[in-house]
């Protein structure tokens, strides 16, 4: 661990690419999401999270499932424009340049071209800050 850096995540290398019907989940900067969306009253601002047992919670009234022990690592996702965008996981790090560097290094060690495995970032700059 590098001092001052949080790297609590897992990277999985498959022995073959997934089918084209399985698309990568795009990612975004959680600090920007906090400034642009997750501020003040959160009661009407869903953030999706998949949980054990096939449950999904949105964190808003009527769409909430309790988070229980064993859900560590569950992704938190922002619903945005017809897709879910990865923010961070329960007790895991958000997407970052450090995470991409680790993915690149592992790809090279596995004999893969890291350019094929880049995180796809959603740009939130056009949304206002609050």
MMTF fields as JSON, N, C-alpha, C and O atoms, coordinates in Angstrom:
{
  "mmtfVersion": "1.0.0",
  "mmtfProducer": "UNKNOWN",
  "numBonds": 519,
  "numAtoms": 520,
  "numGroups": 130,
  "numChains": 1,
  "numModels": 1,
  "chainsPerModel": [1],
  "groupsPerChain": [130],
  "chainIdList": ["A"],
  "bondAtomList": [4, 2, 8, 6, 12, 10, 16, 14, 20, 18, 24, 22, 28, 26, 32, 30, 36, 34, 40, 38, 44, 42, 48, 46, 52, 50, 56, 54, 60, 58, 64, 62, 68, 66, 72, 70, 76, 74, 80, 78, 84, 82, 88, 86, 92, 90, 96, 94, 100, 98, 104, 102, 108, 106, 112, 110, 116, 114, 120, 118, 124, 122, 128, 126, 132, 130, 136, 134, 140, 138, 144, 142, 148, 146, 152, 150, 156, 154, 160, 158, 164, 162, 168, 166, 172, 170, 176, 174, 180, 178, 184, 182, 188, 186, 192, 190, 196, 194, 200, 198, 204, 202, 208, 206, 212, 210, 216, 214, 220, 218, 224, 222, 228, 226, 232, 230, 236, 234, 240, 238, 244, 242, 248, 246, 252, 250, 256, 254, 260, 258, 264, 262, 268, 266, 272, 270, 276, 274, 280, 278, 284, 282, 288, 286, 292, 290, 296, 294, 300, 298, 304, 302, 308, 306, 312, 310, 316, 314, 320, 318, 324, 322, 328, 326, 332, 330, 336, 334, 340, 338, 344, 342, 348, 346, 352, 350, 356, 354, 360, 358, 364, 362, 368, 366, 372, 370, 376, 374, 380, 378, 384, 382, 388, 386, 392, 390, 396, 394, 400, 398, 404, 402, 408, 406, 412, 410, 416, 414, 420, 418, 424, 422, 428, 426, 432, 430, 436, 434, 440, 438, 444, 442, 448, 446, 452, 450, 456, 454, 460, 458, 464, 462, 468, 466, 472, 470, 476, 474, 480, 478, 484, 482, 488, 486, 492, 490, 496, 494, 500, 498, 504, 502, 508, 506, 512, 510, 516, 514],
  "bondOrderList": [1, 1, 1, 1, 1, 1, 1, 1, 1, 1, 1, 1, 1, 1, 1, 1, 1, 1, 1, 1, 1, 1, 1, 1, 1, 1, 1, 1, 1, 1, 1, 1, 1, 1, 1, 1, 1, 1, 1, 1, 1, 1, 1, 1, 1, 1, 1, 1, 1, 1, 1, 1, 1, 1, 1, 1, 1, 1, 1, 1, 1, 1, 1, 1, 1, 1, 1, 1, 1, 1, 1, 1, 1, 1, 1, 1, 1, 1, 1, 1, 1, 1, 1, 1, 1, 1, 1, 1, 1, 1, 1, 1, 1, 1, 1, 1, 1, 1, 1, 1, 1, 1, 1, 1, 1, 1, 1, 1, 1, 1, 1, 1, 1, 1, 1, 1, 1, 1, 1, 1, 1, 1, 1, 1, 1, 1, 1, 1, 1],
  "groupList": [{"groupName": "UNK", "atomNameList": ["N", "CA", "C", "O"], "elementList": ["N", "C", "C", "O"], "formalChargeList": [0, 0, 0, 0], "bondAtomList": [1, 0, 2, 1, 3, 2], "bondOrderList": [1, 1, 2], "singleLetterCode": "X", "chemCompType": "L-PEPTIDE LINKING"}],
  "groupTypeList": [0, 0, 0, 0, 0, 0, 0, 0, 0, 0, 0, 0, 0, 0, 0, 0, 0, 0, 0, 0, 0, 0, 0, 0, 0, 0, 0, 0, 0, 0, 0, 0, 0, 0, 0, 0, 0, 0, 0, 0, 0, 0, 0, 0, 0, 0, 0, 0, 0, 0, 0, 0, 0, 0, 0, 0, 0, 0, 0, 0, 0, 0, 0, 0, 0, 0, 0, 0, 0, 0, 0, 0, 0, 0, 0, 0, 0, 0, 0, 0, 0, 0, 0, 0, 0, 0, 0, 0, 0, 0, 0, 0, 0, 0, 0, 0, 0, 0, 0, 0, 0, 0, 0, 0, 0, 0, 0, 0, 0, 0, 0, 0, 0, 0, 0, 0, 0, 0, 0, 0, 0, 0, 0, 0, 0, 0, 0, 0, 0, 0],
  "groupIdList": [1, 2, 3, 4, 5, 6, 7, 8, 9, 10, 11, 12, 13, 14, 15, 16, 17, 18, 19, 20, 21, 22, 23, 24, 25, 26, 27, 28, 29, 30, 31, 32, 33, 34, 35, 36, 37, 38, 39, 40, 41, 42, 43, 44, 45, 46, 47, 48, 49, 50, 51, 52, 53, 54, 55, 56, 57, 58, 59, 60, 61, 62, 63, 64, 65, 66, 67, 68, 69, 70, 71, 72, 73, 74, 75, 76, 77, 78, 79, 80, 81, 82, 83, 84, 85, 86, 87, 88, 89, 90, 91, 92, 93, 94, 95, 96, 97, 98, 99, 100, 101, 102, 103, 104, 105, 106, 107, 108, 109, 110, 111, 112, 113, 114, 115, 116, 117, 118, 119, 120, 121, 122, 123, 124, 125, 126, 127, 128, 129, 130],
  "secStructList": [7, 7, 6, 6, 7, 7, 7, 7, 7, 7, 7, 7, 7, 7, 1, 1, 7, 7, 7, 6, 6, 1, 7, 7, 7, 7, 5, 7, 7, 2, 2, 2, 2, 2, 2, 2, 6, 1, 1, 1, 7, 7, 6, 6, 7, 7, 7, 3, 3, 3, 7, 4, 4, 4, 7, 3, 3, 7, 1, 1, 6, 6, 1, 7, 7, 7, 7, 7, 6, 6, 7, 6, 6, 7, 3, 3, 3, 3, 3, 3, 6, 6, 3, 3, 3, 3, 3, 3, 3, 6, 6, 5, 7, 7, 7, 7, 2, 2, 2, 2, 2, 2, 2, 2, 2, 2, 2, 2, 2, 6, 6, 7, 7, 4, 4, 4, 1, 7, 7, 7, 5, 7, 7, 7, 6, 6, 1, 7, 7, 7],
  "xCoordList": [0.836, 0.0, 0.874, 1.845, 0.524, 1.19, 0.512, -0.716, 1.311, 0.754, -0.175, 0.158, -1.351, -2.316, -3.168, -4.007, -2.985, -3.784, -4.627, -4.153, -5.857, -6.755, -6.895, -7.288, -6.575, -6.687, -7.354, -6.732, -8.593, -9.343, -10.308, -11.467, -9.82, -10.638, -10.017, -8.871, -10.791, -10.308, -10.333, -11.236, -9.341, -9.301, -9.225, -8.362, -10.119, -10.198, -9.775, -10.267, -8.866, -8.473, -9.147, -8.972, -9.917, -10.543, -9.592, -8.679, -9.803, -8.934, -9.44, -8.84, -10.537, -11.065, -11.934, -12.465, -12.073, -12.952, -14.389, -14.772, -15.172, -16.595, -17.3, -16.775, -18.477, -19.214, -19.528, -19.642, -19.664, -19.935, -21.246, -21.433, -22.161, -23.44, -23.269, -24.169, -22.133, -21.843, -20.96, -19.781, -21.546, -20.828, -20.168, -20.712, -19.007, -18.376, -19.225, -19.882, -19.208, -19.901, -19.003, -17.822, -19.573, -18.788, -18.643, -19.385, -17.693, -17.383, -17.419, -17.381, -17.493, -17.423, -16.757, -16.581, -16.395, -15.71, -16.723, -17.597, -16.62, -17.606, -17.58, -18.604, -16.455, -16.423, -17.292, -17.964, -17.278, -18.15, -19.615, -20.472, -19.905, -21.29, -21.78, -22.933, -20.916, -21.31, -21.629, -22.578, -20.858, -21.098, -22.313, -22.997, -22.579, -23.602, -24.932, -25.95, -24.933, -26.137, -26.365, -27.471, -25.365, -25.533, -25.255, -24.253, -26.137, -26.021, -27.404, -28.397, -27.49, -28.748, -29.62, -29.134, -30.903, -31.887, -31.705, -31.91, -31.321, -31.08, -32.305, -32.224, -33.441, -34.608, -35.205, -35.966, -34.888, -35.427, -34.32, -34.544, -33.117, -31.971, -31.451, -30.599, -31.954, -31.544, -30.074, -29.529, -29.466, -28.162, -28.358, -28.643, -28.213, -28.511, -27.353, -26.187, -27.718, -26.707, -27.246, -28.332, -26.475, -26.863, -26.417, -25.33, -27.27, -27.012, -27.12, -27.5, -26.78, -26.888, -28.328, -29.274, -28.468, -29.795, -30.527, -31.731, -29.838, -30.478, -31.265, -32.059, -31.064, -31.78, -31.029, -29.807, -31.79, -31.217, -31.914, -33.133, -31.152, -31.72, -31.389, -30.345, -32.29, -32.059, -31.778, -31.369, -31.996, -31.711, -32.718, -32.437, -33.893, -34.955, -36.215, -36.382, -37.093, -38.306, -39.066, -39.284, -39.463, -40.197, -39.307, -39.778, -38.048, -37.094, -35.84, -34.728, -36.047, -34.915, -34.921, -35.949, -33.782, -33.54, -32.369, -31.375, -32.482, -31.437, -30.122, -30.105, -29.035, -27.696, -27.322, -27.48, -26.829, -26.5, -25.027, -24.353, -24.546, -23.18, -22.976, -23.865, -21.827, -21.541, -21.755, -21.453, -22.273, -22.479, -21.274, -21.344, -20.182, -18.985, -18.577, -18.609, -18.201, -17.8, -18.943, -18.718, -20.173, -21.318, -21.171, -20.863, -21.384, -21.207, -22.334, -23.502, -21.969, -22.942, -22.911, -21.848, -24.116, -24.216, -25.2, -26.271, -24.831, -25.666, -26.529, -25.993, -27.874, -28.704, -28.583, -28.9, -28.126, -27.865, -28.109, -27.392, -29.103, -29.343, -29.523, -28.963, -30.285, -30.557, -29.483, -29.516, -28.535, -27.505, -27.183, -27.56, -26.492, -25.962, -24.461, -23.76, -23.979, -22.576, -21.953, -22.503, -20.815, -20.156, -19.544, -18.824, -19.844, -19.299, -18.22, -17.088, -18.593, -17.706, -18.438, -19.582, -17.822, -18.475, -18.54, -17.866, -19.353, -19.4, -18.021, -17.582, -17.365, -16.026, -14.956, -13.916, -15.191, -14.173, -13.924, -14.747, -12.812, -12.367, -13.179, -13.715, -13.267, -13.897, -12.93, -11.74, -13.428, -12.532, -11.525, -11.85, -10.299, -9.251, -8.14, -8.106, -7.242, -6.062, -5.202, -4.603, -5.132, -4.365, -4.952, -4.217, -6.279, -6.938, -6.622, -6.327, -6.686, -6.385, -4.93, -4.634, -4.019, -2.599, -2.399, -1.615, -3.097, -3.006, -3.569, -2.999, -4.691, -5.272, -4.301, -4.14, -3.661, -2.703, -1.533, -1.127, -0.993, 0.149, -0.223, 0.542, -1.394, -1.819, -2.078, -1.788, -2.62, -2.847, -1.526, -1.398, -0.541, 0.773, 1.395, 1.95, 1.308, 1.88, 1.201, 1.806, -0.078, -0.817, -0.639, -1.238, 0.187, 0.418, -0.713, -0.873, -1.502, -2.637, -2.292, -1.404, -2.998, -2.819, -3.683, -4.909, -3.065, -3.855, -4.78, -5.754, -4.491, -5.373, -6.767, -7.726, -6.89, -8.208, -9.024, -10.206, -8.395, -9.048, -8.958, -8.457, -9.457, -9.459, -10.843, -11.858, -10.871, -12.143, -12.734, -12.015, -14.026, -14.736, -15.39, -16.346, -14.873, -15.318, -16.496, -16.488, -17.513, -18.641, -18.262, -17.895, -18.351, -18.004, -19.237, -20.265, -19.121, -20.225, -20.032, -20.81, -19.02, -18.693, -19.818, -19.895, -20.683, -21.755, -22.906, -23.773, -22.924, -23.947, -23.506, -22.315, -24.451, -24.05, -23.586, -24.03, -22.686, -22.267, -23.246, -23.79, -23.469, -24.329, -23.603, -24.165],
  "yCoordList": [-1.192, 0.0, 1.246, 1.338, 2.183, 3.474, 4.352, 4.4, 5.049, 5.902, 6.949, 7.595, 7.097, 8.076, 7.615, 8.379, 6.383, 5.877, 4.691, 3.834, 4.662, 3.562, 2.679, 3.139, 1.427, 0.474, -0.795, -1.855, -0.682, -1.825, -2.246, -1.831, -3.074, -3.558, -4.833, -5.166, -5.533, -6.753, -6.552, -5.913, -7.1, -7.104, -8.565, -9.309, -8.966, -10.361, -10.449, -9.697, -11.364, -11.63, -12.921, -13.966, -12.847, -14.03, -14.642, -13.97, -15.914, -16.542, -16.314, -16.799, -15.581, -15.215, -13.973, -13.724, -13.195, -12.028, -12.482, -13.562, -11.654, -11.933, -11.723, -11.028, -12.312, -12.09, -10.604, -9.858, -10.193, -8.785, -8.305, -7.102, -9.224, -8.832, -8.349, -7.71, -8.645, -8.158, -6.931, -7.031, -5.777, -4.527, -4.091, -4.337, -3.451, -2.936, -1.842, -1.071, -1.78, -0.722, 0.514, 0.438, 1.644, 2.876, 3.346, 2.911, 4.228, 4.707, 6.23, 6.877, 6.792, 8.244, 8.604, 7.761, 9.858, 10.382, 10.608, 11.465, 9.851, 9.998, 11.373, 11.807, 12.065, 13.413, 14.367, 15.233, 14.205, 15.03, 14.677, 15.56, 13.393, 12.972, 13.591, 14.013, 13.65, 14.256, 15.733, 16.232, 16.445, 17.879, 18.141, 19.151, 17.232, 17.484, 16.776, 17.123, 15.786, 14.973, 14.595, 14.77, 14.089, 13.579, 14.677, 14.631, 15.645, 16.744, 16.983, 16.541, 17.666, 18.004, 16.766, 15.723, 16.896, 15.833, 14.704, 14.903, 13.524, 12.377, 11.473, 10.429, 11.864, 10.982, 10.7, 9.743, 11.489, 11.294, 11.142, 11.366, 10.756, 10.616, 9.183, 8.866, 8.319, 6.914, 6.695, 7.328, 5.795, 5.227, 3.724, 3.226, 3.01, 1.582, 0.774, 1.159, -0.359, -1.252, -2.676, -2.959, -3.568, -4.979, -5.623, -5.342, -6.489, -7.124, -8.637, -9.168, -9.312, -10.77, -11.21, -10.462, -12.392, -12.973, -12.421, -12.643, -11.704, -11.176, -9.902, -9.509, -9.244, -8.012, -6.805, -6.825, -5.746, -4.457, -3.408, -3.447, -2.475, -1.361, -0.065, 0.057, 0.906, 2.218, 3.265, 4.383, 2.907, 3.827, 4.946, 5.926, 4.825, 5.814, 5.084, 3.897, 5.79, 5.191, 4.389, 4.858, 3.186, 2.306, 1.455, 0.514, 1.776, 1.065, 0.689, 0.693, 0.361, 0.105, -1.325, -1.828, -1.968, -3.278, -3.077, -2.444, -3.606, -3.403, -4.057, -5.174, -3.338, -3.865, -4.704, -4.262, -5.906, -6.825, -7.205, -6.95, -7.817, -8.329, -9.271, -10.052, -9.201, -10.038, -9.339, -9.902, -8.111, -7.354, -6.492, -5.687, -6.647, -5.861, -6.072, -7.189, -4.989, -5.048, -4.824, -4.681, -4.792, -4.567, -3.213, -2.224, -3.15, -1.88, -0.895, -1.276, 0.374, 1.471, 2.104, 2.409, 2.296, 2.719, 3.865, 3.861, 4.834, 5.991, 5.712, 5.406, 5.809, 5.689, 6.98, 8.059, 6.867, 8.056, 7.745, 6.942, 8.37, 8.265, 6.854, 6.516, 6.022, 4.675, 3.651, 2.541, 3.998, 3.036, 3.222, 4.222, 2.259, 2.375, 2.62, 1.912, 3.619, 4.024, 3.717, 4.098, 3.032, 2.626, 3.814, 4.616, 3.922, 4.977, 4.448, 4.93, 3.449, 2.813, 1.602, 1.364, 0.837, -0.309, -0.147, 0.707, -0.968, -0.956, -1.38, -2.5, -0.519, -0.711, -0.956, -1.542, -0.522, -0.644, 0.708, 1.619, 0.818, 2.074, 2.435, 1.56, 3.737, 4.171, 4.014, 3.78, 4.14, 4.096, 5.241, 6.332, 4.975, 5.987, 5.704, 4.652, 6.662, 6.471, 5.338, 4.59, 5.202, 4.108, 2.748, 1.807, 2.657, 1.402, 1.074, -0.075, 2.081, 1.842, 1.42, 0.532, 2.045, 1.666, 0.214, -0.511, -0.207, -1.606, -2.541, -3.599, -2.15, -2.957, -3.057, -4.125, -1.949, -1.945, -2.879, -3.658, -2.802, -3.629, -5.114, -5.937, -5.455, -6.857, -7.348, -8.5, -6.485, -6.859, -7.165, -8.181, -6.284, -6.512, -7.805, -8.573, -8.058, -9.291, -10.54, -11.61, -10.391, -11.526, -11.626, -12.491, -10.74, -10.772, -10.147, -10.443, -9.284, -8.635, -7.188, -6.596, -6.635, -5.237, -4.385, -4.424, -3.611, -2.837, -1.808, -1.38, -1.408, -0.446, -1.018, -0.265, -2.332, -2.968, -2.986, -3.33, -2.612, -2.75, -1.45, -1.408, -0.407, 0.91, 1.219, 0.94, 1.796, 2.229, 3.307, 4.17, 3.249, 4.23, 5.229, 4.894, 6.456, 7.476, 8.271, 8.683, 8.487, 9.354, 10.76, 10.963, 11.719, 13.108, 13.813, 13.931, 14.269, 14.966, 16.481, 17.188, 16.976, 18.394, 19.316, 20.461, 18.853, 19.721, 19.873, 20.728, 19.051, 19.178, 20.229, 20.338, 21.006, 22.063, 21.485, 20.419, 22.22, 21.904, 22.564, 23.629, 21.927, 22.518, 22.599, 23.068],
  "zCoordList": [0.0, 0.0, 0.0, 0.751, -0.835, -0.831, 0.207, 0.279, 1.013, 2.046, 1.429, 0.435, 2.046, 1.57, 0.412, -0.065, -0.063, -1.179, -0.704, 0.041, -1.143, -0.798, -2.022, -3.094, -1.856, -2.969, -2.469, -2.411, -2.117, -1.64, -2.746, -2.76, -3.672, -4.775, -5.317, -5.015, -6.117, -6.764, -8.273, -8.813, -8.935, -10.389, -10.81, -10.344, -11.684, -12.115, -13.571, -14.413, -13.866, -15.247, -15.694, -15.068, -16.777, -17.347, -18.367, -18.847, -18.7, -19.697, -21.123, -22.083, -21.256, -22.572, -22.395, -21.313, -23.475, -23.413, -23.24, -23.691, -22.586, -22.423, -23.764, -24.634, -23.938, -25.193, -25.379, -24.407, -26.614, -26.931, -26.32, -26.138, -25.998, -25.404, -23.964, -23.419, -23.348, -21.994, -22.138, -22.475, -21.878, -22.06, -20.756, -19.679, -20.837, -19.623, -18.988, -19.688, -17.675, -16.959, -16.963, -16.623, -17.349, -17.326, -15.882, -15.002, -15.65, -14.304, -14.288, -15.335, -13.084, -12.954, -11.643, -10.764, -11.527, -10.352, -9.229, -9.357, -8.127, -7.049, -6.386, -5.858, -6.395, -5.825, -6.637, -6.076, -7.958, -8.799, -8.555, -8.535, -8.371, -8.105, -6.803, -6.714, -5.793, -4.517, -4.697, -4.091, -5.515, -5.743, -6.616, -6.454, -7.538, -8.539, -8.263, -8.862, -7.36, -7.168, -5.712, -5.202, -5.044, -3.683, -2.653, -1.939, -2.586, -1.637, -1.055, -1.634, 0.066, 0.741, 0.964, 1.401, 0.66, 0.897, -0.12, -1.318, 0.36, -0.524, -0.676, -1.324, -0.085, -0.056, -1.427, -1.573, -2.416, -3.766, -4.812, -6.002, -4.351, -5.255, -5.198, -4.367, -6.068, -5.997, -6.354, -7.258, -5.628, -5.943, -5.818, -4.728, -6.9, -6.94, -6.344, -6.432, -5.736, -5.188, -5.241, -4.734, -5.86, -5.888, -4.581, -4.076, -4.041, -2.755, -2.878, -3.922, -1.799, -1.76, -2.013, -1.765, -2.494, -2.69, -3.891, -4.025, -4.776, -5.969, -5.738, -6.593, -4.597, -4.3, -4.823, -4.969, -5.102, -5.484, -4.64, -4.477, -4.105, -3.352, -4.066, -4.708, -3.949, -4.551, -3.478, -3.792, -2.212, -1.123, -0.959, -0.27, -1.58, -1.406, -0.96, -1.239, -0.273, 0.286, -0.765, -1.883, -0.396, -1.289, -2.18, -2.818, -2.222, -3.076, -2.283, -2.811, -0.995, -0.122, 0.387, 0.841, 0.311, 0.903, 1.859, 1.502, 3.059, 4.062, 3.627, 3.111, 3.847, 3.602, 4.816, 5.955, 4.575, 5.663, 5.586, 4.588, 6.656, 6.657, 5.486, 5.146, 4.879, 3.723, 2.4, 1.348, 2.433, 1.199, 0.847, -0.082, 1.565, 1.259, -0.199, -0.716, -0.834, -2.227, -3.191, -4.393, -2.685, -3.578, -4.256, -3.591, -5.568, -6.273, -5.999, -5.912, -5.865, -5.825, -7.207, -7.748, -7.771, -9.163, -9.305, -8.698, -10.103, -10.378, -11.597, -12.663, -11.474, -12.678, -13.484, -12.984, -14.729, -15.528, -16.997, -17.593, -17.57, -19.004, -19.526, -20.569, -18.838, -19.32, -19.007, -19.54, -18.159, -17.756, -16.282, -15.671, -15.73, -14.381, -14.496, -15.22, -13.782, -13.834, -12.472, -11.439, -12.467, -11.228, -10.502, -11.097, -9.185, -8.333, -7.391, -7.386, -6.595, -5.626, -5.097, -5.484, -4.233, -3.619, -2.112, -1.537, -1.484, -0.021, 0.477, 0.216, 1.166, 1.737, 0.672, 0.972, -0.55, -1.593, -2.253, -2.165, -2.894, -3.493, -4.73, -5.409, -5.017, -6.254, -7.422, -7.211, -8.655, -9.81, -9.712, -9.243, -10.161, -10.046, -11.051, -11.69, -11.171, -12.014, -11.463, -12.235, -10.136, -9.53, -9.913, -10.214, -9.897, -10.275, -11.741, -12.071, -12.615, -14.028, -14.198, -14.998, -13.456, -13.539, -13.11, -13.722, -12.072, -11.635, -12.706, -12.97, -13.323, -14.399, -15.574, -16.165, -15.906, -17.006, -16.714, -17.576, -15.503, -15.122, -15.153, -15.658, -14.613, -14.624, -16.044, -16.367, -16.887, -18.285, -18.974, -19.657, -18.797, -19.413, -18.907, -19.693, -17.593, -17.024, -17.569, -17.638, -17.96, -18.514, -20.033, -20.673, -20.611, -22.049, -22.845, -24.029, -22.211, -22.864, -23.187, -22.574, -24.148, -24.52, -23.592, -23.693, -22.683, -21.723, -22.38, -21.762, -23.616, -24.295, -24.505, -24.675, -24.495, -24.676, -23.39, -23.409, -22.261, -20.956, -20.166, -19.043, -20.788, -20.152, -19.597, -20.236, -18.406, -17.846, -18.748, -19.252, -18.944, -19.764, -18.816, -18.117, -18.792, -17.85, -18.395, -19.555, -17.557, -17.894, -17.435, -16.277, -18.337, -18.019, -17.443, -18.111, -16.217, -15.55, -15.514, -14.873, -16.184, -16.101, -16.58, -16.132, -17.468, -17.974, -16.97, -17.154, -15.911, -14.878, -13.854, -13.565, -13.298, -12.35, -11.002, -10.574, -10.358, -8.99, -8.029, -8.322, -6.88, -5.848, -4.539, -3.549]
}
